[in-house]
Amino acid sequence: MSKVLKKKSHWTNKVQETMICRDKDGELNLEIKGGAENGLFSYLGEMKQNKIIYQVGKLHSDDLLLEVNDKAVSGLTIRDVLAVIKHCKDPIRLKCVKQGGTVDKDLRHYLNLRFQKGSVDHELQQIIRDNLYLRTVPCTTRPPKEG
């Protein structure tokens, strides 16, 4: 008797790459919401689908934004994500994933999960932590060491 293994679909299999360009007014016609300052992944908000200039793929509201032109933006503040987008030349390549399973809007929840070292999830957690530390001010109550 043979067993059929049911392969669980991982969120990485659902990552979609989309390429878009700014319109003649320099607008992308989409809203980015969330951000690390709110304890959230950056995600896509309101979009004017008929005004977005697509080159490849399509964007969907509430999809999590993982990368902008190969720059990992998970764990960045909205201000930083918008700065990354602002400094990108057209076309802008966005990697997004639909929420569900282990990946949803809540950064804290995702960072509290345990993953095997070296796994894609563990690497994403490290990226998020590294990006969070960019905006963390080191603070100590110890006096400075001499030398």
C-alpha positions as CSV (number, residue, x, y, z in Angstrom):
1,M,0.0,0.0,0.0
2,S,1.5,3.3,-1.1
3,K,1.2,6.5,0.9
4,V,0.6,9.7,-1.0
5,L,2.5,12.5,0.7
6,K,0.7,15.8,0.8
7,K,3.3,18.5,0.3
8,K,2.4,21.6,2.3
9,S,2.7,24.7,0.1
10,H,5.2,27.1,1.6
11,W,4.7,30.9,1.3
12,T,7.8,31.1,-0.9
13,N,6.0,29.2,-3.6
14,K,3.5,32.1,-3.7
15,V,5.9,35.0,-4.1
16,Q,5.0,37.0,-7.2
17,E,7.3,39.4,-9.0
18,T,5.7,42.5,-10.6
19,M,7.3,45.2,-12.6
20,I,5.7,48.6,-12.7
21,C,6.6,52.1,-14.0
22,R,5.6,55.6,-12.8
23,D,3.0,57.5,-14.8
24,K,3.7,60.8,-16.6
25,D,3.2,62.6,-13.2
26,G,5.8,60.4,-11.5
27,E,3.2,58.5,-9.5
28,L,3.0,54.7,-9.0
29,N,-0.7,55.0,-8.1
30,L,-0.5,52.6,-5.1
31,E,-0.4,53.0,-1.4
32,I,2.1,51.3,1.0
33,K,0.8,50.6,4.5
34,G,2.0,48.9,7.7
35,G,5.8,49.3,8.4
36,A,8.0,48.3,11.2
37,E,7.1,51.3,13.3
38,N,3.6,49.8,13.5
39,G,4.9,46.2,14.2
40,L,3.8,45.2,10.7
41,F,5.2,44.0,7.4
42,S,4.9,46.7,4.7
43,Y,1.9,45.8,2.6
44,L,0.0,47.1,-0.4
45,G,-3.0,49.3,0.4
46,E,-5.3,51.2,-2.0
47,M,-4.4,50.9,-5.7
48,K,-5.7,52.6,-8.8
49,Q,-5.5,49.4,-10.9
50,N,-6.5,51.2,-14.1
51,K,-3.7,53.8,-13.6
52,I,-0.8,51.5,-12.7
53,I,1.6,50.9,-15.6
54,Y,2.4,47.2,-15.4
55,Q,5.2,45.7,-17.4
56,V,5.0,42.2,-15.8
57,G,2.5,40.7,-13.3
58,K,-0.2,42.3,-11.3
59,L,-0.4,43.7,-7.7
60,H,-3.2,42.9,-5.2
61,S,-4.3,44.9,-2.1
62,D,-3.1,43.5,1.2
63,D,-0.1,41.6,-0.3
64,L,3.0,41.8,1.8
65,L,5.9,43.7,0.2
66,L,9.1,41.7,0.5
67,E,11.6,43.3,-1.9
68,V,11.9,46.4,-4.1
69,N,14.5,46.0,-6.9
70,D,16.2,43.2,-4.9
71,K,16.4,45.3,-1.7
72,A,14.7,43.4,1.2
73,V,12.3,45.8,2.8
74,S,10.8,43.6,5.5
75,G,11.4,45.2,8.8
76,L,11.8,48.7,7.4
77,T,9.7,51.7,8.4
78,I,7.2,53.1,5.8
79,R,9.4,56.1,5.4
80,D,12.4,53.9,4.6
81,V,10.4,51.8,2.2
82,L,9.1,54.9,0.4
83,A,12.7,56.2,0.2
84,V,13.8,53.0,-1.4
85,I,11.0,53.2,-4.0
86,K,11.7,56.9,-4.6
87,H,15.3,56.2,-5.5
88,C,14.6,53.4,-7.8
89,K,14.6,53.9,-11.6
90,D,11.8,52.6,-13.7
91,P,10.8,49.8,-14.1
92,I,10.4,49.0,-10.4
93,R,10.5,45.3,-9.5
94,L,8.3,44.4,-6.5
95,K,8.3,41.0,-4.8
96,C,5.1,40.4,-2.9
97,V,3.3,37.5,-1.3
98,K,-0.3,37.0,-0.3
99,Q,-0.9,36.8,3.4
100,G,-1.7,33.4,4.9
101,G,-0.1,30.5,6.8
102,T,3.0,31.6,8.7
103,V,3.3,35.0,7.0
104,D,0.7,37.7,7.8
105,K,0.9,41.4,8.5
106,D,2.1,41.0,12.1
107,L,5.9,41.2,12.3
108,R,6.0,40.4,16.0
109,H,4.1,37.2,15.5
110,Y,6.5,36.1,12.7
111,L,9.6,37.0,14.7
112,N,8.3,34.9,17.6
113,L,8.0,31.8,15.5
114,R,10.8,29.2,15.6
115,F,12.4,28.0,12.4
116,Q,15.3,25.7,11.6
117,K,18.5,27.6,11.2
118,G,19.3,28.2,7.5
119,S,15.7,27.9,6.4
120,V,14.1,30.6,4.2
121,D,11.9,31.6,7.2
122,H,15.0,31.9,9.5
123,E,16.8,34.0,6.9
124,L,13.7,36.3,6.5
125,Q,13.7,36.7,10.3
126,Q,17.3,37.8,10.2
127,I,16.6,40.3,7.4
128,I,13.8,41.7,9.5
129,R,16.0,42.0,12.6
130,D,18.8,43.6,10.6
131,N,16.4,46.2,9.1
132,L,14.8,46.9,12.5
133,Y,18.3,47.5,14.0
134,L,18.9,50.2,11.4
135,R,16.3,52.4,13.3
136,T,17.2,51.2,16.8
137,V,19.2,53.6,18.9
138,P,21.7,51.7,21.1
139,C,21.3,52.7,24.7
140,T,23.4,51.7,27.7
141,T,23.5,52.7,31.3
142,R,27.1,51.6,31.8
143,P,29.9,54.2,31.8
144,P,32.1,54.1,28.7
145,K,35.3,52.0,29.0
146,E,38.7,53.7,28.9
147,G,40.8,53.3,25.8
